[in-house]
């Protein structure tokens, strides 16, 4: 017993030593686990998340996972861009009394809930290398300066998401100062009365009962500059924050500017304002976002007034649309070029500028119920100095027909200069003939459709390749097409051709024309239609769609290297997935360019002749 008692201290020491070793083992285990945990955390941090701050690691894991699902399932439809950190967008100050707070974080929360409900949240630990590559590319895409504006498209809680317009505050010399010198805006017309009432001109009295009692004005056909700019002031999604803008509007009165100097001025004078405008714009930070590709302006004249081919004083117009910077912008004109991509056709202004939806609806019903006693009609003057014009033959056929109404327009007093006489004729006819004038297009085409009269075109450049934003691609729905050569060479009977259209077809076509009326007219710039979209609304949305598509293409690295500018007229006519190829209208637009692929002297001559016609109307 004693010996065993004597051995007790060594045994206790041995046990204590063993316990010490166990404690050290546990400590080593804890240290190893800690090192493993931190290594794992650092691996996730640097390899998976690609360098996010340690403070935000856990929130970013959730956001990254959710956005990965969104990118995989929704990119093809909505082009969502991965967002790694909730970002709250400060509410911009918006003109017109509209101000709304919005947050990208709200969008992420909504999407997170959807993904959690469907069980689509995936662990970042099993993300493949290809997915990580996509996410890194997504983070790089966020560097584009327009990404903030592009993300607003996906913010469904914001009624203006993806529709904001920023308006440049131009020096008054580019717009308002021109109106102060309105007498100089035309060589033959006193434009002062036509710039009143926000560009609508003086009101028209409804003496003969042809118009409505309100909303009708003696509007000049070249007044779109001021009408559009004043209409923009009523746009519901204006913003003072250009980083939110889907497009940027330049309120330069380009049409009024060139109208002052087309006759009797050298090219330096004609180009001065355009060069000064471009210089001003290129110094603005907004220009650097896309090099002007998100900018647009409006000119209420035909494109040929802005496409001078040479720097000779005898050549026509200015060179606004040939300036490198202007080629990046979109220019809305009442007649565009078939061979250029930087201009787009918008309707000529008519005499009707409603302030309420009810005014439009009442007018449409009235046009449906009118009795039309003439099969067809024509208002216009012959062009004896133009051997290619078919106007003379049209006038001869109309004179010989018992079912045609004719208003001959020439020097001096004429009912062609009376809005009530013109509208009365259109209202009493089933078909309205719309041959080329001095250039491809005519204001008369829009006046006739406003009257519910089915237009008859003789050249595709008069409407079909011009107003692709405002008119259906299928032209047979609302019009009749008779090629010029059928009249010029074959001497086809217009009366016989139109008589072949059945009463049922006439009724259907007229209904399409009447339904088009809202988007072919400009509402009163001092008000806004409640539910109907006018020509302004259609044009602005088309510009926004164009810029948004361009931005998405840039983000995705898509380029159209095969684009042929000289065939610009074909692209707007293509269906989804369709490629450029031979077209039935090729003969109409295949012409010698006199060494220039953009235009030729015949286009300038057409513009010059249009001014002669303007002189004729006011002589």
C-alpha positions in Angstrom: 0.0 0.0 0.0 2.7 2.4 0.9 4.6 1.6 -2.3 1.5 2.3 -4.3 1.0 5.5 -2.3 4.5 6.5 -3.0 3.9 6.0 -6.7 0.8 8.3 -6.7 2.7 11.6 -7.4 4.4 10.4 -10.6 1.1 9.0 -11.9 -0.6 12.3 -11.3 2.1 14.1 -13.1 1.8 11.7 -16.0 -2.0 12.3 -16.2 -1.5 16.1 -16.1 1.1 15.9 -18.9 -1.3 13.9 -21.0 -4.1 16.4 -20.3 -1.7 19.2 -21.4 -1.0 17.4 -24.6 -4.8 17.0 -25.3 -5.3 20.7 -24.6 -2.6 21.5 -27.1 -4.1 19.2 -29.6 -7.5 20.8 -29.2 -5.8 24.2 -29.6 -4.1 23.1 -32.7 -7.4 21.8 -34.0 -9.2 25.0 -33.3 -6.4 27.0 -34.9 -6.5 24.8 -38.0 -10.3 25.1 -38.3 -10.0 28.9 -37.9 -7.3 29.0 -40.6 -9.4 26.8 -42.8 -12.5 29.0 -42.2 -10.7 32.2 -43.0 -9.0 30.7 -46.1 -12.4 29.5 -47.3 -13.8 33.0 -46.6 -10.9 34.7 -48.4 -11.4 32.2 -51.3 -15.0 33.1 -51.6 -14.1 36.8 -51.3 -11.3 37.0 -53.9 -12.1 34.2 -56.3 -15.8 33.9 -56.3 -16.8 37.5 -55.6 -13.9 39.0 -57.4 -12.6 41.5 -54.9 -15.6 42.9 -52.9 -15.0 44.5 -49.5 -14.9 42.2 -46.5 -17.6 44.3 -44.8 -20.1 43.6 -47.5 -19.3 39.9 -48.1 -22.6 38.4 -46.9 -25.0 40.9 -48.5 -23.1 40.5 -51.7 -23.3 36.8 -51.7 -27.1 37.0 -51.7 -27.2 39.7 -54.3 -24.7 37.9 -56.6 -26.6 34.7 -56.4 -29.9 36.2 -57.3 -28.6 38.3 -60.1 -26.9 35.2 -61.5 -30.3 33.6 -61.9 -31.7 36.7 -63.4 -28.9 37.0 -65.9 -29.3 33.4 -66.9 -33.1 33.4 -67.3 -34.0 37.0 -68.3 -31.2 38.6 -70.3 -32.7 37.8 -73.7 -35.9 39.5 -72.8 -35.0 42.4 -70.6 -31.2 42.8 -70.9 -30.8 43.0 -67.1 -27.3 44.0 -65.9 -25.9 42.3 -62.7 -25.9 44.7 -59.8 -23.7 43.7 -56.9 -24.6 46.3 -54.4 -28.0 47.9 -53.8 -27.9 51.4 -55.2 -30.5 54.0 -54.5 -31.1 56.4 -57.3 -31.6 59.9 -56.1 -35.0 61.3 -57.3 -34.3 63.7 -60.2 -36.0 67.1 -60.5 -38.5 66.7 -63.2 -40.2 69.5 -65.2 -43.9 69.7 -65.5 -44.5 69.1 -61.8 -43.6 65.4 -61.9 -41.1 64.1 -59.3 -40.8 60.5 -58.2 -38.4 58.6 -56.0 -37.1 55.3 -57.3 -34.6 52.7 -56.2 -32.7 50.0 -57.9 -32.7 48.3 -54.5 -36.5 47.9 -54.7 -36.1 46.1 -58.0 -33.6 43.7 -56.5 -35.9 43.0 -53.5 -38.8 42.1 -55.8 -36.6 39.8 -57.8 -35.2 38.3 -54.7 -38.6 37.3 -53.4 -39.5 35.7 -56.7 -36.3 33.7 -56.8 -36.8 32.6 -53.2 -40.3 31.5 -53.8 -39.3 29.3 -56.8 -36.2 27.9 -55.1 -33.9 29.3 -57.7 -31.2 30.7 -55.3 -28.0 28.9 -56.0 -24.9 28.6 -53.8 -22.0 30.7 -55.0 -19.7 27.9 -54.0 -20.7 25.8 -57.0 -20.6 28.6 -59.7 -18.8 27.4 -62.8 -15.9 29.1 -64.4 -18.0 30.2 -67.4 -20.5 31.8 -65.0 -17.8 33.6 -63.2 -16.5 34.9 -66.5 -20.0 36.2 -67.4 -20.3 37.9 -64.0 -16.9 39.6 -64.4 -18.0 40.8 -67.9 -21.2 42.0 -66.3 -19.3 44.1 -63.8 -17.2 45.6 -66.6 -20.3 46.5 -68.5 -21.4 48.7 -65.6 -18.6 51.0 -66.5 -20.6 52.4 -69.5 -21.7 55.9 -68.5 -25.3 55.3 -69.7 -25.9 52.3 -67.5 -27.8 54.3 -64.9 -30.3 55.4 -67.6 -30.5 51.9 -69.1 -31.4 50.4 -65.7 -34.4 52.7 -65.3 -36.1 50.7 -68.1 -36.4 47.7 -65.7 -37.8 49.8 -62.8 -41.5 48.9 -63.3 -42.5 51.1 -60.3 -41.4 54.2 -62.2 -43.9 55.2 -64.9 -41.1 57.2 -66.5 -38.6 54.4 -66.3 -36.7 54.3 -69.6 -38.6 57.3 -71.0 -36.8 60.3 -69.5 -35.8 63.1 -71.8 -33.2 65.7 -71.0 -33.4 69.0 -72.9 -30.3 71.0 -73.6 -30.6 74.6 -72.4 -29.3 76.2 -75.6 -28.3 79.8 -75.9 -31.3 81.8 -77.3 -29.6 82.5 -80.6 -30.3 78.9 -81.6 -34.1 79.2 -81.1 -36.0 82.0 -79.4 -34.0 84.8 -81.0 -35.1 83.6 -84.4 -38.7 84.1 -83.4 -38.0 87.7 -82.4 -36.8 88.2 -86.0 -39.7 86.2 -87.5 -40.1 88.5 -90.6 -36.7 87.2 -91.8 -37.6 83.6 -91.6 -39.0 83.4 -95.2 -38.2 85.5 -98.2 -41.9 85.5 -99.4 -43.9 84.7 -96.3 -44.4 86.8 -93.1 -43.8 84.0 -90.6 -44.7 86.2 -87.6 -48.4 85.2 -87.7 -47.5 81.5 -88.1 -45.3 81.4 -85.0 -48.1 82.6 -82.8 -50.1 80.2 -80.6 -47.0 78.1 -79.8 -46.3 77.7 -83.5 -49.9 76.8 -84.6 -50.6 80.1 -86.3 -53.9 82.0 -86.2 -57.2 80.1 -85.4 -59.4 79.1 -88.3 -63.0 80.0 -88.2 -65.5 77.3 -88.9 -67.6 79.4 -91.3 -68.5 76.6 -93.7 -68.8 73.9 -91.1 -65.9 72.0 -92.5 -63.8 72.0 -89.3 -64.6 71.5 -85.6 -65.4 74.6 -83.6 -62.1 74.4 -81.7 -58.6 73.1 -82.4 -58.2 74.3 -86.0 -55.4 76.7 -87.0 -53.8 78.1 -90.2 -50.6 76.2 -89.5 -47.6 76.7 -91.8 -46.3 73.4 -93.2 -42.7 74.3 -92.2 -43.6 75.1 -88.5 -42.7 71.8 -86.9 -39.5 73.3 -85.3 -41.4 75.4 -82.9 -44.5 73.1 -82.5 -42.3 70.2 -81.5 -40.2 72.2 -79.1 -43.2 73.7 -77.4 -44.8 70.2 -77.3 -41.7 68.9 -75.6 -42.3 71.3 -72.7 -45.4 69.3 -71.9 -43.7 66.0 -72.0 -44.5 64.1 -68.8 -41.0 62.6 -68.3 -38.6 65.5 -68.6 -35.6 65.4 -66.3 -32.9 67.7 -65.2 -30.6 64.7 -64.5 -29.0 63.8 -67.8 -27.7 60.5 -66.4 -31.3 59.2 -66.3 -32.1 60.3 -69.9 -33.2 57.8 -72.5 -32.5 60.4 -75.1 -31.4 64.1 -75.2 -33.3 66.7 -77.1 -31.6 69.6 -78.9 -34.1 72.5 -79.3 -32.4 74.0 -82.3 -34.7 75.6 -84.9 -32.7 74.1 -87.8 -35.5 74.7 -90.3 -36.0 78.3 -89.4 -32.3 78.8 -89.4 -31.7 77.7 -93.0 -34.9 79.3 -94.2 -33.4 82.7 -93.5 -30.3 82.2 -95.7 -31.2 79.9 -98.6 -31.4 82.7 -101.1 -28.7 85.4 -101.6 -26.3 84.3 -98.8 -22.9 82.6 -99.0 -22.1 79.3 -97.5 -20.4 80.8 -94.5 -23.6 82.5 -93.5 -25.6 79.4 -94.2 -23.4 77.1 -92.1 -22.6 79.5 -89.2 -25.4 78.4 -86.8 -24.9 74.7 -87.5 -21.2 74.9 -86.9 -21.7 76.9 -83.7 -24.3 74.4 -82.4 -22.0 71.5 -83.0 -19.2 73.3 -81.2 -21.4 74.1 -78.3 -22.7 70.5 -78.0 -19.3 68.8 -78.2 -18.2 70.8 -75.1 -21.0 69.6 -73.0 -20.5 66.6 -70.7 -23.7 65.0 -72.0 -22.2 64.7 -75.5 -19.3 62.5 -74.2 -21.7 59.8 -73.0 -22.3 58.4 -76.5 -20.6 60.9 -78.7 -24.0 62.4 -79.6 -25.7 59.2 -80.6 -28.3 59.7 -77.9 -29.1 63.3 -79.2 -31.9 64.3 -81.5 -33.3 67.5 -83.0 -36.1 68.5 -85.3 -36.2 70.5 -88.5 -39.5 71.3 -90.2 -38.0 71.3 -93.7 -37.0 68.6 -96.2 -33.7 66.9 -95.7 -32.2 68.3 -98.9 -32.0 71.8 -97.4 -29.4 70.4 -95.0 -27.3 68.3 -97.5 -25.2 70.7 -99.5 -22.8 68.7 -101.6 -20.0 71.2 -102.2 -18.6 74.4 -100.7 -19.6 76.5 -103.7 -21.9 79.4 -103.0 -24.1 78.4 -105.9 -24.8 75.0 -104.3 -28.1 74.6 -102.3 -28.6 74.6 -98.6 -26.2 74.1 -95.7 -24.2 71.1 -94.7 -25.7 70.4 -91.2 -26.4 66.7 -92.0 -23.0 66.2 -93.4 -21.1 67.4 -90.4 -19.3 64.5 -88.6 -20.9 65.3 -85.2 -24.4 65.7 -86.7 -24.1 62.3 -88.4 -24.1 60.8 -84.9 -27.4 62.6 -84.0 -30.9 61.8 -85.2 -32.6 64.5 -87.1 -36.3 64.5 -87.6 -37.4 66.1 -90.8 -40.7 66.2 -92.8 -38.9 64.4 -95.6 -35.9 62.2 -95.1 -33.2 60.8 -97.5 -33.6 57.2 -98.6 -29.8 56.9 -98.8 -28.8 58.2 -95.4 -29.2 56.9 -91.8 -29.1 60.0 -89.7 -32.5 61.5 -90.6 -36.1 60.3 -90.0 -39.4 61.4 -91.5 -42.1 62.8 -89.3 -45.5 64.0 -90.5 -46.1 67.5 -91.9 -48.3 69.5 -89.5 -52.0 69.6 -90.5 -54.6 72.3 -89.5 -55.9 70.2 -86.6 -54.4 70.5 -83.2 -56.8 69.1 -80.6 -56.4 69.8 -76.9 -58.5 66.9 -75.7 -59.0 63.2 -76.5 -62.7 63.9 -77.0 -61.9 66.4 -79.9 -60.1 63.6 -81.8 -62.8 60.9 -81.1 -65.6 63.2 -82.2 -63.7 64.1 -85.4 -63.0 60.5 -86.2 -66.7 59.6 -85.9 -67.7 62.4 -88.1 -65.2 61.3 -90.8 -66.7 57.8 -90.7 -70.2 59.0 -91.3 -69.6 61.4 -94.2 -71.2 60.9 -97.6 -68.4 60.9 -100.2 -69.8 61.7 -103.7 -66.5 61.6 -105.6 -64.4 58.5 -106.4 -61.2 60.5 -106.3 -59.8 64.0 -106.3 -56.6 66.0 -106.8 -55.4 69.4 -105.5 -52.2 70.7 -107.1 -50.4 72.4 -110.0 -48.7 70.9 -113.1 -45.0 70.8 -113.4 -44.4 71.6 -117.1 -40.6 72.2 -116.4 -40.2 68.7 -115.0 -40.5 66.1 -117.8 -40.6 63.3 -115.2 -43.7 64.7 -113.4 -47.0 62.9 -114.0 -49.0 65.8 -112.6 -50.1 67.0 -116.0 -51.5 63.6 -116.9 -53.3 63.3 -113.6 -54.9 66.7 -114.1 -56.0 65.7 -117.6 -57.5 62.4 -116.4 -59.3 64.2 -113.6 -60.8 66.8 -115.9 -62.1 64.0 -118.2 -63.7 62.0 -115.4 -67.2 62.6 -114.0 -66.2 61.1 -110.6 -63.1 63.2 -110.0 -62.9 66.6 -108.1 -60.1 68.9 -109.1 -58.6 72.0 -107.4 -56.0 73.5 -109.7 -53.3 75.4 -108.0 -51.2 78.0 -109.8 -50.1 81.7 -109.5 -52.5 84.1 -108.0 -55.6 83.5 -106.0 -56.6 79.8 -105.8 -58.9 77.7 -103.6 -55.8 75.5 -103.1 -54.7 78.2 -100.6 -57.9 77.9 -98.7 -57.8 75.3 -95.9 -61.6 75.0 -95.9 -61.8 74.4 -99.6 -59.1 71.7 -99.5 -60.6 69.9 -96.5 -64.1 70.0 -98.0 -62.8 68.4 -101.2 -61.0 65.7 -99.3 -64.0 65.0 -97.1 -66.2 64.4 -100.1 -63.8 61.9 -101.9 -63.1 58.2 -101.4 -59.5 58.5 -102.8 -57.1 61.4 -102.8 -54.3 61.4 -105.4 -50.8 62.2 -103.9 -48.2 62.3 -106.6 -44.7 63.7 -106.0 -44.5 67.4 -105.8 -41.1 69.1 -106.2 -39.7 66.5 -103.8 -41.0 63.1 -102.8 -43.5 64.2 -100.2 -46.5 66.6 -99.7 -48.3 68.0 -96.8 -51.5 67.2 -98.7 -51.1 63.5 -97.9 -51.6 64.2 -94.2 -54.5 66.7 -94.8 -56.3 64.0 -96.9 -55.9 61.3 -94.3 -57.1 63.7 -91.6 -60.3 63.9 -93.7 -60.6 60.1 -93.8 -59.7 60.0 -97.5 -57.7 57.0 -98.7 -54.4 58.3 -100.2 -53.1 57.1 -103.6 -49.3 57.2 -104.0 -47.3 56.9 -107.2 -43.8 56.7 -105.7 -42.8 54.7 -102.5 -40.7 57.7 -101.4 -43.8 59.8 -100.9 -44.8 57.9 -97.8 -43.8 54.2 -97.5 -40.1 54.7 -97.0 -40.6 58.0 -95.2 -42.9 57.7 -92.3 -42.2 54.2 -91.1 -42.7 55.3 -87.4 -46.2 56.6 -88.1 -47.6 54.4 -90.9 -48.1 50.6 -91.2 -45.5 48.6 -93.1 -48.2 47.0 -95.0 -49.1 50.0 -97.2 -52.1 48.2 -98.8 -54.0 48.4 -95.5 -54.4 52.2 -95.8 -53.5 53.3 -99.4 -53.4 52.4 -103.1 -50.1 52.3 -105.0 -50.0 53.0 -108.7 -46.4 53.2 -110.1 -45.6 56.4 -111.9 -44.5 54.5 -115.0 -48.0 53.0 -115.3 -49.3 56.5 -115.7 -46.4 58.0 -117.6 -45.8 55.3 -120.1 -48.8 53.0 -120.1 -51.3 55.8 -119.6 -53.3 53.6 -117.2 -56.8 54.8 -116.3 -56.7 55.9 -112.7 -60.5 55.9 -112.5 -60.6 52.3 -113.8 -57.9 51.2 -111.3 -59.7 52.7 -108.3 -63.1 51.4 -109.4 -61.7 47.9 -109.1 -61.5 48.3 -105.3 -64.6 46.8 -103.8 -66.9 48.7 -101.4 -65.9 46.4 -98.6 -62.2 47.0 -99.2 -62.9 50.8 -99.3 -64.7 50.6 -96.0 -61.9 48.6 -94.4 -59.1 50.9 -95.7 -61.0 54.1 -94.7 -61.3 52.7 -91.2 -57.6 52.1 -91.0 -56.9 55.7 -92.2 -59.3 57.1 -89.7 -57.8 55.1 -86.9 -54.3 56.5 -87.9 -55.5 60.1 -87.4 -54.3 60.6 -83.8 -50.7 59.6 -84.6 -50.5 61.8 -87.7 -51.5 65.1 -86.0 -49.7 67.3 -83.5 -51.8 68.0 -80.4 -52.0 71.6 -79.1 -48.5 72.2 -77.6 -50.1 74.1 -74.7 -51.9 70.9 -73.6 -51.6 67.1 -73.9 -53.9 64.3 -74.9 -54.9 62.0 -72.0 -54.8 58.6 -73.6 -54.2 59.0 -77.3 -50.7 59.2 -78.8 -50.1 62.0 -81.3 -47.3 62.4 -83.9 -45.0 63.9 -81.2 -45.5 60.9 -78.9 -44.8 58.4 -81.6 -41.7 60.2 -82.8 -40.2 60.6 -79.3 -40.8 56.9 -78.4 -39.2 55.8 -81.6 -36.1 57.9 -80.8 -36.0 56.4 -77.3 -36.4 52.8 -78.7 -33.5 53.5 -81.2 -31.2 54.8 -78.5 -32.1 52.0 -76.0 -31.4 49.3 -78.6 -28.1 51.0 -79.5 -27.1 51.0 -75.8 -28.0 47.4 -75.3 -26.1 46.4 -78.4 -23.0 48.3 -77.1 -23.3 46.5 -73.7 -23.6 43.1 -75.5 -20.8 43.9 -78.0 -23.1 43.6 -81.0 -22.2 45.4 -84.1 -23.7 45.5 -87.6 -20.6 45.6 -89.7 -22.6 44.7 -92.8 -24.8 47.9 -92.7 -25.0 49.6 -96.0 -26.0 53.3 -95.6 -26.9 53.7 -99.2 -29.7 51.2 -98.7 -31.0 52.9 -95.6 -34.5 53.0 -96.9 -34.7 49.2 -96.8 -33.9 48.6 -93.2 -37.0 50.1 -91.7 -39.1 47.9 -93.9 -37.6 44.6 -92.7 -39.4 42.2 -90.5 -37.7 40.6 -87.5 -34.9 38.4 -88.6 -35.2 39.4 -92.2 -32.0 40.4 -94.1 -31.3 42.9 -96.9 -32.0 41.7 -100.4 -33.6 42.6 -103.7 -36.8 44.7 -103.3 -39.6 45.6 -105.7 -38.8 49.3 -105.1 -35.1 49.0 -106.1 -35.8 50.8 -109.5 -37.2 53.8 -107.7 -34.1 54.4 -105.6 -31.3 53.2 -107.9 -30.0 56.3 -109.5 -26.6 57.8 -110.3 -25.0 59.7 -107.5 -22.7 62.0 -109.5 -19.7 60.8 -107.7 -21.3 61.1 -104.3 -23.0 58.2 -102.4 -25.1 60.4 -100.2 -27.1 62.5 -102.6 -27.0 64.2 -105.9 -27.8 67.4 -107.7 -31.3 66.3 -108.5 -32.2 66.3 -104.8 -30.9 69.9 -104.4 -32.9 70.9 -107.5 -36.0 69.4 -105.9 -35.4 71.4 -102.7 -34.9 74.6 -104.8 -38.1 73.9 -106.7 -40.0 73.5 -103.5 -39.0 77.0 -102.7 -40.2 78.2 -106.1 -43.5 76.5 -105.3 -43.6 78.3 -102.0 -43.1 81.6 -103.9 -45.9 80.6 -106.3 -48.3 80.1 -103.4 -47.6 83.5 -101.9 -47.3 85.6 -105.0 
